[in-house]
Amino acid sequence: MATDHTPAAVALYIQRLKMAFDVKRDDELAEKLGLSKQAVSNWRSRGRVPLRVQQHMLDQHGIRYTDWNLEFDATKGDIVYAVALYAYERYLSQRDRPLDARTRRAIGQVFPVLRDAIAKRLEGIAATAGSAETMISLLTSYLDNGRFTEVDELLSRVDDVSE
């Protein structure tokens, strides 16, 4: 089972699992799967989903950890959402303090604008980038290399609003 374990791919897989199990938080998903509360968080931080979990999801629920090179039925929305999740996870990993209610509210307010900025950039590369894997990798590399300043500016608003 060849898999692409980029942070965006792991985030998208986790999101699909949450949708399938009708849960919103990582700890709720872990509970549904009979795993420790930290398990899903560990997948994110390690950038990998254990093969036994992938196999169980496929065998028992038909949920496939997509083999990005062979098939990926991602919609534009899937790609935008995966990149937005990656942007937020990147932002949160750089914070030196925990989230409070005010910061969570600010994130919620910024999300639609962030999503639109990512969708706009996606439209600009979609014709030349090719596969969903390539588009996600390209957009996340833009984030990592400071070439997606719109997103960084939007996320800096979260700190401005929450302080």
PyMOL commands that set and color helices and strands:
alter all, ss='L'
color gray80, all
select helices_A, chain A and resi 7-21+26-33+39-46+51-61+76-94+101-129+132-144+149-162
alter helices_A, ss='H'
color red, helices_A
deselect
rebuild
show_as cartoon
